[in-house]
Amino acid sequence: MNTAYQITDYQQEILKFIPSNISKDDIKAIKRLLTKYFADRAGEEADKLWDEKGFKTAKDIESYLSE
């Protein structure tokens, strides 16, 4: 199934750094790097929320999410 979508200006900027003759191994490596980057960012945001809300246990999070 093909889904058409518009490439954003930010995506176009990133594509400028990728050569047209990139190998499958390099594509996999770039995917891993991007996945790690965004996972790290999500973890940092979760840590920030944890500190801001004063969570001490997983029950604190469950209570917060059920509000």
N, C-alpha and C positions, 0 to 999 in steps of 0.2 A: 504494500500500500504506500503510495507516494503522497506525502503531505507537503504542500507548497507553503513556504513562509518567507517573509522578507528578512534579509540579513541586515542587522543593525550596523550603524557606523562603528561601534566598538568591535563587533565581530570582524568587520572589514579590516580594521587596524591590526587585529591579531593575525589575520590571514596573510598580511603583507610580510610577516616574519617567517612564514612557512614556505620552503622552496616547492616548486611544482613537481619535482622528481623525488619526493620524500618516500622512504621505504615503509613497508608495513610495520617493521620493528620500531622505526622512529615514531610512527603514528601511535603505536601502543605505549611507547615511553612518554609521549606528550600527554596522552590520555591519563596515564598514571600520575604525572606531575600535576595536571589540572585537578584531578580528583583529590589528590592529597592537599593541594592548596585550598580548595573549597571546603574540604572536611576540616582542615585546621582552622579556617575562618569560622566555620559553624561551631566548632569546639570552643573557640575564644569567646564567641557571643554567648554560648551556653554558660561558660564560666563566669562571664560578666553578670548575666542574669542571676546565677546562683549566688554570687556575692551581694548583688544589689538587694535581692529578696531575703537574704540571710538564711538560705536553706541550710539545713544540717543533715537531713536524711532524705531518702527517696520518698518517704511519706509526706514530707514538706512539699515536694514537687507535685505529688498526686493531689494534695489538697489545693494547691495553687491552680492546677489544671482543671479541677472540678468546679472552680468558682464561676 
